[in-house]
Amino acid sequence: MQQPGYIFVNPYKNLWAVILLTLFFGPIGLLYATFIGSICMLIVTAILFFIPLKGSGLLIILLWIICIYWGAYSVNRYNKKLMQQHLDLQS
């Protein structure tokens, strides 16, 4: 007699959630999508915040926009990987 198999389902990550989180919280909101990316962006943002350079405010705004893009890209890649795993299990 064959034992029933168990399928573990990982939830998909919401694209709009990561966009809003990174829009309002920047690198901290990036934690929802990617831990390593969030730590990298937190370090770069902290360096720019604590070392006063001419134009560092503009760079921080640019980093905020990069966080939004990076979060959306990471969630999209994560969801595609889950979808591919699901399709591989069906075949």
VOMIGU-622911 format. One record per residue (C-alpha): residue in three letters; residue number from 0; x, y, z. Coordinates in steps of 0.25 Angstrom, whole numbers. Example, Ala and Ser with C-alpha at 12.3 -4.5 7.8 and 13.67 -1.06 7.14 Angstrom:
<nodes>
- guza  doke  px  py  pz
- ALA  0  49  -18  31
- SER  1  55  -4  29
</nodes>
This chain:
<nodes>
- guza  doke  px  py  pz
- MET  0  0  0  0
- GLN  1  5  13  -4
- GLN  2  7  24  7
- PRO  3  0  38  4
- GLY  4  10  48  0
- TYR  5  10  62  6
- ILE  6  12  75  -2
- PHE  7  17  87  5
- VAL  8  12  100  -1
- ASN  9  20  113  0
- PRO  10  11  125  -1
- TYR  11  13  135  -12
- LYS  12  18  148  -8
- ASN  13  10  160  -12
- LEU  14  16  170  -22
- TRP  15  8  182  -17
- ALA  16  12  179  -2
- VAL  17  26  180  -5
- ILE  18  24  193  -14
- LEU  19  17  199  -2
- LEU  20  27  194  9
- THR  21  39  199  1
- LEU  22  32  212  -3
- PHE  23  29  216  12
- PHE  24  41  209  19
- GLY  25  52  208  9
- PRO  26  62  197  12
- ILE  27  54  192  24
- GLY  28  42  189  15
- LEU  29  52  181  6
- LEU  30  52  171  17
- TYR  31  39  165  12
- ALA  32  46  162  -1
- THR  33  60  159  1
- PHE  34  68  159  14
- ILE  35  82  160  8
- GLY  36  78  172  -1
- SER  37  71  179  11
- ILE  38  84  178  19
- CYS  39  92  183  7
- MET  40  83  195  5
- LEU  41  83  198  20
- ILE  42  98  199  21
- VAL  43  99  208  8
- THR  44  88  217  13
- ALA  45  94  218  27
- ILE  46  107  222  21
- LEU  47  101  232  12
- PHE  48  93  237  24
- PHE  49  104  238  34
- ILE  50  115  243  25
- PRO  51  110  257  20
- LEU  52  114  258  6
- LYS  53  109  269  -4
- GLY  54  97  263  -11
- SER  55  96  251  -1
- GLY  56  81  254  0
- LEU  57  79  252  -15
- LEU  58  86  239  -14
- ILE  59  77  234  -2
- ILE  60  65  237  -11
- LEU  61  71  229  -22
- LEU  62  74  218  -13
- TRP  63  60  218  -8
- ILE  64  55  217  -23
- ILE  65  66  205  -25
- CYS  66  60  198  -12
- ILE  67  46  199  -19
- TYR  68  51  193  -32
- TRP  69  60  182  -25
- GLY  70  48  178  -16
- ALA  71  38  177  -28
- TYR  72  49  169  -36
- SER  73  52  160  -24
- VAL  74  37  157  -21
- ASN  75  35  154  -36
- ARG  76  47  145  -37
- TYR  77  42  137  -24
- ASN  78  28  136  -29
- LYS  79  33  131  -43
- LYS  80  42  120  -36
- LEU  81  30  115  -28
- MET  82  21  114  -40
- GLN  83  32  106  -47
- GLN  84  34  97  -36
- HIS  85  18  95  -36
- LEU  86  19  92  -51
- ASP  87  30  82  -49
- LEU  88  22  75  -39
- GLN  89  10  73  -48
- SER  90  18  67  -59
</nodes>
